Each structure stands twice: as C-alpha cells, then as structure tokens.
C-alpha cells in the first residue's frame, strides 16, 4: 500500500487567511508593516524565516525571536479555538477513507510540533495520522527532502510508494527532491501554474478532485519519478 504525506496549513485546514491576519497584527504591534502580497508569500515557511523575510533581519535576531513569540500567542488566542471549523469540507472523510483502504498517512509541516498539535487536536484530526513530522525534527526543512524522507521511514515506506499533497511551492520541491509523487492543491496559497512549475505531477482545485487523484495514485506502489 502507498503512503500519503499531507501538508497542514492550506491543505487540510483553511488557515492561510488566519495566518496572514496574525502576521500583519504581529508586525503592527512591533511597529512594522508589509504588503499583503509580501506577507502571504511567506505562508508555509517556518515562522523565523517568515519574520526574517518581512523585517529584513537575520533569523537569529532578537526582534525576529520576539515576533515569533508574539505571533504564537496571538494565533493561539484567535485561530486555535476555531480549528474544527477551519478543516476543509471533505478532508476528514478523505483521511478516513485512506486509512480504511490500508494506506499510511502522515503530516509533514513547517510548523514546530507544539504548533501542529495545537491545531490538529482541537480540529479532531490528530488521531487519524500514523505519523506527524514537523519542522526541527530533521536537519533541514522544506523544500529539502529531509522531512518527507523522515515521514516515509516512520511509515515504513520507500519514497517510490509515497505521495506528497500540499498547497505550496516548497511542498512540491520537497516531494521532487525526495523522489516522491507530488499533488498540488490550489485552494490554499499557491496558484496551479506555480505548483506545476515547482514540479507537481497533478494539480487539483478541490478536495473532491484530490480524492479522485489519490484514488488513482495510491492504487499501487508508484515508480520513482525521473
């Protein structure tokens, strides 16, 4: 059986808008600002990388650390209580269906583990996954292959039997660098064109379409892409 590795934000939960709002609020409280386009372009990255980009400061700068801490506080107060209603319609049924068919499923996210769990648990999705792989659990994060390969090892699957699903360019690049199939979803952050350019083998516009594509791709172990 195959394994499916899911991104979290913008793929399973409709969090990009909440993340963008919290990024703006954090910048404002720190006396800074950035365009909405620039803010949204950082969604999906680790928070330190996002704030380094938005403040033109190094990731280890004290102001970046302070912004990350403030973001987590604001997000926990404003977005986490709405976690269950942020789950995209059809996602739970999709995950349950994959499990019932015998497939392994995992989360591969740029969130640190506490931040991932604080969304997945109240959303009612945490216990559906066989593995949750987060930023900091491997030497390098997305778009490098390390997190995807770690998830594959934890699921007992080779890269050729894994499919990565994500809404960001870095998800597609991670999948390709790990020799895994990549499915991009356009209901999150990136456009279909950007996902395809980054290496997506398939691009879908809805959860229903995603279910259909995964049904085809997980029918049998996949050959490694070239």
C-alpha positions as CSV (number, residue, x, y, z in Angstrom):
1,X,0.0,0.0,0.0
2,X,1.0,3.6,-0.6
3,X,1.6,6.4,1.9
4,X,0.3,9.9,1.6
5,X,2.2,12.8,3.2
6,X,0.0,15.9,3.8
7,X,1.0,19.5,4.4
8,X,-1.1,21.1,7.1
9,X,-1.9,24.8,6.5
10,X,-3.8,25.5,3.4
11,X,-4.1,21.7,2.6
12,X,-6.1,20.3,5.5
13,X,-7.1,23.4,7.3
14,X,-8.2,26.8,5.9
15,X,-5.6,28.7,7.9
16,X,-3.8,30.9,5.4
17,X,-6.1,33.9,6.0
18,X,-5.8,33.5,9.8
19,X,-2.0,33.2,9.5
20,X,-1.8,36.3,7.3
21,X,-4.0,38.3,9.7
22,X,-1.8,37.3,12.6
23,X,1.4,38.1,10.7
24,X,0.0,41.6,10.0
25,X,-1.1,42.0,13.6
26,X,2.3,40.9,14.9
27,X,4.2,43.3,12.6
28,X,1.9,46.2,13.6
29,X,2.5,45.5,17.3
30,X,6.2,45.5,16.6
31,X,5.9,48.9,14.8
32,X,6.4,47.4,11.3
33,X,4.3,46.7,8.2
34,X,4.4,44.8,4.9
35,X,2.2,44.5,1.9
36,X,-0.4,41.7,1.9
37,X,1.2,40.1,-1.1
38,X,4.6,40.0,0.7
39,X,3.0,38.6,3.9
40,X,1.1,35.9,2.0
41,X,4.2,34.9,0.1
42,X,5.8,33.7,3.4
43,X,2.9,31.5,4.5
44,X,4.0,27.9,4.8
45,X,7.6,28.7,5.9
46,X,8.9,28.4,9.4
47,X,7.9,31.5,11.4
48,X,11.5,32.6,11.9
49,X,12.1,32.5,8.2
50,X,8.9,34.4,7.6
51,X,9.7,37.2,10.0
52,X,13.3,37.4,8.8
53,X,11.9,38.0,5.3
54,X,9.4,40.5,6.4
55,X,11.7,42.5,8.6
56,X,14.9,42.2,6.5
57,X,16.7,40.9,9.6
58,X,18.6,37.6,10.2
59,X,16.6,34.7,11.7
60,X,18.6,34.8,14.9
61,X,17.9,38.5,15.5
62,X,16.2,39.3,18.9
63,X,13.4,41.1,17.1
64,X,12.7,38.1,15.0
65,X,12.5,35.9,18.1
66,X,10.2,38.4,19.7
67,X,7.9,38.5,16.7
68,X,7.7,34.7,16.6
69,X,6.7,34.5,20.2
70,X,4.1,37.2,19.8
71,X,2.7,35.5,16.7
72,X,2.3,32.2,18.5
73,X,0.5,34.0,21.4
74,X,-1.9,35.8,19.1
75,X,-2.6,32.8,16.9
76,X,-3.3,30.6,19.9
77,X,-5.8,33.1,21.2
78,X,-7.6,33.9,17.9
79,X,-7.3,31.0,15.5
80,X,-6.8,27.8,17.5
81,X,-10.3,28.0,19.1
82,X,-11.7,27.9,15.6
83,X,-9.6,24.8,14.5
84,X,-12.5,22.5,13.9
85,X,-14.4,24.9,11.7
86,X,-11.2,25.6,9.7
87,X,-11.0,22.0,8.4
88,X,-11.8,22.0,4.7
89,X,-15.1,20.2,3.9
90,X,-14.4,16.6,2.8
91,X,-10.9,16.3,4.4
92,X,-11.9,14.1,7.3
93,X,-13.8,11.7,5.0
94,X,-10.8,11.6,2.7
95,X,-8.4,10.8,5.5
96,X,-10.7,8.1,7.0
97,X,-11.1,6.6,3.5
98,X,-7.4,6.3,3.0
99,X,-7.0,4.6,6.4
100,X,-9.8,2.2,5.7
101,X,-8.1,1.2,2.4
102,X,-5.0,0.4,4.4
103,X,-2.8,3.3,3.4
104,X,-0.4,5.1,5.8
105,X,-1.0,8.8,6.2
106,X,1.3,11.4,7.8
107,X,1.6,15.2,8.4
108,X,4.7,16.9,7.0
109,X,4.6,20.5,8.1
110,X,6.9,23.6,8.6
111,X,5.2,24.1,12.0
112,X,7.0,23.0,15.1
113,X,5.3,20.1,16.8
114,X,3.5,22.0,19.6
115,X,2.0,24.4,17.0
116,X,0.9,21.5,14.8
117,X,-0.6,19.6,17.7
118,X,-2.5,22.7,19.0
119,X,-4.4,22.8,15.6
120,X,-4.7,19.1,14.8
121,X,-6.1,18.0,18.2
122,X,-8.9,20.5,18.5
123,X,-9.6,20.0,14.8
124,X,-10.3,16.4,15.6
125,X,-7.7,15.1,13.0
126,X,-4.6,14.3,15.1
127,X,-5.5,10.7,15.9
128,X,-6.1,9.9,12.2
129,X,-2.4,10.2,11.3
130,X,0.2,7.4,11.6
131,X,3.0,10.0,11.9
132,X,3.3,13.7,12.5
133,X,6.6,15.1,11.2
134,X,7.4,18.8,11.9
135,X,10.0,21.4,11.4
136,X,13.0,20.8,13.6
137,X,12.7,17.0,13.5
138,X,15.1,16.7,10.6
139,X,18.3,18.6,9.8
140,X,16.7,20.6,7.0
141,X,13.1,21.8,6.4
142,X,11.1,22.3,3.3
143,X,12.0,22.4,0.3
144,X,14.7,20.0,1.2
145,X,13.7,16.3,1.2
146,X,14.6,15.5,4.8
147,X,11.2,15.9,6.4
148,X,9.5,13.8,3.7
149,X,12.1,11.1,3.9
150,X,11.8,11.0,7.7
151,X,8.0,10.6,7.3
152,X,8.5,7.8,4.8
153,X,10.8,6.0,7.2
154,X,8.4,6.3,10.1
155,X,5.6,4.9,7.9
156,X,7.8,2.0,6.7
157,X,7.5,3.1,3.1
158,X,10.1,3.8,0.4
159,X,10.0,7.2,-1.5
160,X,8.6,5.4,-4.6
161,X,5.5,4.5,-2.6
162,X,4.8,8.0,-1.2
163,X,2.6,10.8,-2.5
164,X,3.1,14.4,-1.1
165,X,0.0,16.6,-1.0
166,X,0.5,20.4,-0.5
167,X,-0.6,23.9,-1.4
168,X,2.8,25.5,-1.5
169,X,5.7,25.6,-4.0
170,X,8.0,24.3,-1.2
171,X,5.8,21.1,-0.8
172,X,6.3,20.3,-4.5
173,X,10.0,20.9,-4.4
174,X,10.4,18.8,-1.3
175,X,8.5,15.9,-3.0
176,X,10.6,16.1,-6.2
177,X,13.8,16.2,-4.2
178,X,12.7,13.2,-2.2
179,X,11.8,11.3,-5.4
180,X,8.1,11.2,-4.4
181,X,5.0,12.0,-6.4
182,X,3.6,15.5,-5.8
183,X,0.0,16.6,-5.9
184,X,-0.7,20.4,-5.6
185,X,-3.9,21.9,-4.3
186,X,-5.0,25.3,-5.5
187,X,-7.5,26.0,-2.7
188,X,-4.6,27.1,-0.4
189,X,-1.8,29.5,-1.1
190,X,-0.1,28.9,-4.5
191,X,-1.6,29.0,-8.0
192,X,-1.8,26.0,-10.2
193,X,0.8,27.4,-12.5
194,X,3.3,27.9,-9.6
195,X,2.7,24.4,-8.3
196,X,3.1,22.9,-11.7
197,X,6.3,24.9,-12.3
198,X,7.6,23.6,-8.9
199,X,7.2,20.0,-10.0
200,X,3.6,18.9,-9.2
201,X,2.7,15.8,-11.1
202,X,-1.0,16.7,-10.7
203,X,-2.8,19.9,-9.7
204,X,-6.4,19.9,-8.3
205,X,-8.8,22.6,-7.3
206,X,-11.0,20.9,-4.7
207,X,-11.0,18.2,-2.0
208,X,-13.3,16.1,-4.2
209,X,-10.8,16.3,-7.1
210,X,-7.9,15.4,-4.7
211,X,-9.8,12.3,-3.5
212,X,-10.1,11.2,-7.1
213,X,-6.4,11.7,-7.9
214,X,-5.3,10.0,-4.7
215,X,-7.5,7.1,-5.5
216,X,-5.6,6.6,-8.8
217,X,-2.1,7.3,-7.4
218,X,-2.5,5.0,-4.3
219,X,-3.9,2.1,-6.3
220,X,-0.4,0.5,-6.3
221,X,3.1,1.4,-5.2
222,X,4.5,4.1,-7.6
223,X,7.7,4.1,-9.6
224,X,10.2,6.8,-8.6
225,X,9.7,9.9,-10.8
226,X,12.6,10.9,-13.1
